Protein backbone atom coordinates (compact mmCIF):
# COMPACT_ATOMS: atom_id res chain seq x y z
CA UNK A 1 0.00 0.00 0.00
CA UNK A 2 2.79 2.40 0.88
CA UNK A 3 4.56 1.62 -2.43
CA UNK A 4 1.51 2.79 -4.39
CA UNK A 5 1.36 5.99 -2.37
CA UNK A 6 5.06 6.67 -3.07
CA UNK A 7 4.58 6.09 -6.78
CA UNK A 8 1.60 8.45 -6.80
CA UNK A 9 3.63 11.16 -5.03
CA UNK A 10 6.48 10.74 -7.52
CA UNK A 11 4.04 11.10 -10.45
CA UNK A 12 2.52 14.26 -9.01
CA UNK A 13 5.92 15.97 -8.73
CA UNK A 14 7.02 15.19 -12.27
CA UNK A 15 6.58 17.63 -15.12
CA UNK A 16 3.99 16.86 -17.74
CA UNK A 17 5.18 14.71 -20.61
CA UNK A 18 4.70 17.44 -23.20
CA UNK A 19 7.62 19.53 -22.04
CA UNK A 20 8.26 22.27 -19.56
CA UNK A 21 5.76 23.24 -16.93
CA UNK A 22 6.62 26.94 -17.08
CA UNK A 23 4.14 29.32 -18.59
CA UNK A 24 5.23 30.57 -21.97
CA UNK A 25 5.56 34.26 -22.43
CA UNK A 26 5.84 35.47 -25.98
CA UNK A 27 7.84 38.42 -27.11
CA UNK A 28 6.27 41.79 -26.70
CA UNK A 29 4.24 42.76 -29.74
CA UNK A 30 5.88 45.41 -31.88
CA UNK A 31 3.87 48.52 -32.59
CA UNK A 32 3.56 50.18 -35.98
CA UNK A 33 5.76 53.29 -35.90
CA UNK A 34 3.58 55.01 -38.50
CA UNK A 35 0.45 54.55 -36.37
CA UNK A 36 2.28 55.82 -33.28
CA UNK A 37 3.47 58.94 -35.12
CA UNK A 38 0.02 59.31 -36.76
CA UNK A 39 1.51 59.51 -40.24
CA UNK A 40 -1.21 59.78 -42.90
CA UNK A 41 0.93 58.96 -45.94
CA UNK A 42 4.29 57.31 -46.38
CA UNK A 43 6.55 59.58 -48.43
CA UNK A 44 8.94 57.96 -50.91
CA UNK A 45 11.35 60.90 -50.47
CA UNK A 46 11.84 60.23 -46.75
CA UNK A 47 14.88 57.99 -47.19
CA UNK A 48 15.89 58.01 -43.53
CA UNK A 49 12.58 56.50 -42.44
CA UNK A 50 12.37 54.05 -45.34
CA UNK A 51 15.95 52.90 -44.78
CA UNK A 52 14.91 51.21 -41.54
CA UNK A 53 12.65 48.87 -43.50
CA UNK A 54 15.34 47.64 -45.88
CA UNK A 55 17.93 44.98 -44.99
CA UNK A 56 21.67 45.31 -45.53
CA UNK A 57 21.29 43.36 -48.76
CA UNK A 58 18.59 45.72 -50.03
CA UNK A 59 15.59 43.49 -49.34
CA UNK A 60 12.38 44.90 -47.92
CA UNK A 61 11.92 43.57 -44.38
CA UNK A 62 8.71 41.64 -43.67
CA UNK A 63 5.96 42.81 -41.38
CA UNK A 64 6.72 40.29 -38.65
CA UNK A 65 10.16 41.86 -38.22
CA UNK A 66 9.29 45.54 -38.63
CA UNK A 67 6.07 45.43 -36.61
CA UNK A 68 4.11 47.55 -39.08
CA UNK A 69 0.38 47.17 -39.52
CA UNK A 70 -0.74 45.69 -42.84
CA UNK A 71 -1.83 48.97 -44.40
CA UNK A 72 1.39 50.78 -43.56
CA UNK A 73 3.54 47.81 -44.63
CA UNK A 74 1.94 47.93 -48.07
CA UNK A 75 2.51 51.68 -48.22
CA UNK A 76 6.16 51.27 -47.16
CA UNK A 77 6.70 48.65 -49.86
CA UNK A 78 5.26 50.90 -52.55
CA UNK A 79 7.26 53.89 -51.28
CA UNK A 80 10.52 51.91 -51.28
CA UNK A 81 9.86 50.71 -54.81
CA UNK A 82 9.08 54.27 -55.96
CA UNK A 83 12.24 55.65 -54.35
CA UNK A 84 14.26 52.94 -56.10
CA UNK A 85 12.80 53.91 -59.47
CA UNK A 86 13.69 57.57 -58.89
CA UNK A 87 17.19 56.42 -57.77
CA UNK A 88 16.88 57.71 -54.20
CA UNK A 89 17.51 54.22 -52.83
CA UNK A 90 19.61 51.40 -54.28
CA UNK A 91 18.10 48.13 -55.48
CA UNK A 92 20.97 46.14 -53.98
CA UNK A 93 24.20 46.71 -52.13
CA UNK A 94 27.55 46.72 -53.88
CA UNK A 95 29.46 43.47 -53.69
N, C-alpha and C positions, 0 to 999 in steps of 0.2 A: 504494500500500500504506500509506503513511504517513497519507494522508487518511482512510482507513478507521479507522486506529488513533486518530486525533484525534477523529473522530466518536464512536467508542466511549467514549473518555474523557469527552467532553462529556455523553453520555447517562448515564454512571454518576454524574456529579456533580449531575445535575438531581434535583429532588424528584419523587416519584411524581405521576402525573396527577390522582389523587383529591384532593389538597389538601396540607396541611402534613405534614411528616415528623416533627413533634414528637409525643411520646407524650401522649395526652390524660389529664389527671387530673381526675376529677370532684370535685364539692364533697364536703366531708366529710359523712358521713351523720349526720343529727340523731338524737338519742337521746330516747326517750320520758321526759319528766320524771316521770311517775307511776311508771314502772318503776324509775327511779333512786332515787326517794324511797320506794319500796316501799309505795305507797298501795294499800290493798285496795279501797276504794270512793271514788267521786268524789262529794263532797257538794255539793248544789245551793245550800247556804247559804254556801259559801266563794266569795264574789264576787270577792275579790282574785285568786284562782287562775283562776277561770273567765273573768275579764276579759281575760286574756292570749290567750284563744282566740276572741275576738270582734273584728272589724275596727272601724274608726272609724265605719263606716256601720251597724254592728249585725249584720253577717253573721258566721256561724260560719266560722272559717278552716278550710280543708281540711287533710287529714293531711299532704300533701306539703310544706306550709308550716310547720305546727306541729311535725312530727316525731314525733307520737304513734304508738303501735302501734294496730292496728285495734280491739282490744277497748277500750282506753282512749279512743280517739276516739269510739266509739259512746257510751260512758258520759258523756263530756264533752258530747256533743250532747244527750243526754237531760237531763243536769243543767242545761244552759243553758236548754233549753225549759221545764223545771220552774221554774227561778228566774224566768223571764219570766212564767209563769202566776201566781206568787205575788207578782209585782211587785217582786222584788229587783233585776232587771235590765231595762233598756228593750228594747223590740222594735226600735226604730230610734232614730236621733239626731234632735234637733230641727233643723229647717231654718232 
